[in-house]
Amino acid sequence: MTKRLTRSELFAGAQATGSSVQIPSSHLDLENQNDEKIEGLTSKVKILKEITLNIGETIKESSSIIGSMAYPHLIE
């Protein structure tokens, strides 16, 4: 089985290109920034998932209530 290289290993010898963007002092800084951004995105995705699930439950409850109001003879 081959070992999968980490991002740090893949870009260890890479040289920075001339750019007007400020480049962090090391690849470790970039990795830390990426990790922070991933954590932030992960928490936002979790929040959106919770909101979506809550919306789904609200829709189910509302549909049930509307159904019972529209067709009361079907409820036992």
C-alpha positions in Angstrom: 0.0 0.0 0.0 1.5 3.4 -0.9 1.7 6.2 1.6 -0.4 9.2 0.7 1.7 12.4 1.0 0.6 15.3 3.1 0.2 18.7 1.7 3.3 19.8 3.6 5.3 17.0 2.0 4.0 17.7 -1.5 4.9 21.4 -1.4 8.0 21.4 0.8 10.3 22.5 -2.0 7.9 24.9 -3.7 9.1 28.5 -4.2 6.8 31.5 -3.8 6.0 33.4 -6.9 6.1 37.2 -7.2 2.8 38.4 -6.1 1.3 41.5 -4.5 -0.5 39.3 -2.0 1.3 39.0 1.3 2.5 35.4 1.7 2.8 33.8 5.2 6.3 33.1 6.3 6.0 29.3 6.0 4.0 26.5 4.7 3.0 25.7 8.4 1.4 29.1 8.5 -0.6 28.2 5.4 -1.6 24.9 6.9 -2.7 26.6 10.1 -4.8 29.1 8.1 -6.4 26.3 6.1 -7.2 24.3 9.3 -8.8 27.4 10.8 -10.9 28.0 7.7 -11.9 24.4 7.5 -13.0 24.4 11.1 -15.1 27.5 10.5 -16.7 26.0 7.4 -17.4 22.8 9.2 -19.2 24.6 12.0 -21.3 26.6 9.5 -22.2 23.4 7.6 -23.4 21.8 10.9 -25.5 24.9 11.7 -27.1 24.8 8.2 -27.8 21.1 8.6 -29.6 21.7 11.9 -31.6 24.6 10.4 -32.5 22.4 7.4 -33.6 19.5 9.6 -35.7 21.9 11.7 -37.4 23.3 8.6 -38.2 19.8 7.5 -39.8 18.9 10.9 -41.8 22.2 10.8 -43.1 21.4 7.3 -44.1 17.9 8.4 -45.9 19.2 11.4 -47.6 22.0 9.4 -48.7 19.5 6.7 -50.2 17.2 9.4 -52.1 20.1 11.0 -53.4 21.4 7.6 -54.3 17.8 6.7 -56.3 17.4 9.9 -58.1 20.7 9.3 -58.9 20.0 5.7 -60.0 16.3 6.2 -61.1 16.0 9.9 -63.2 12.9 9.0 -60.0 11.0 8.3 -58.7 11.4 11.8 -59.7 8.7 14.2 
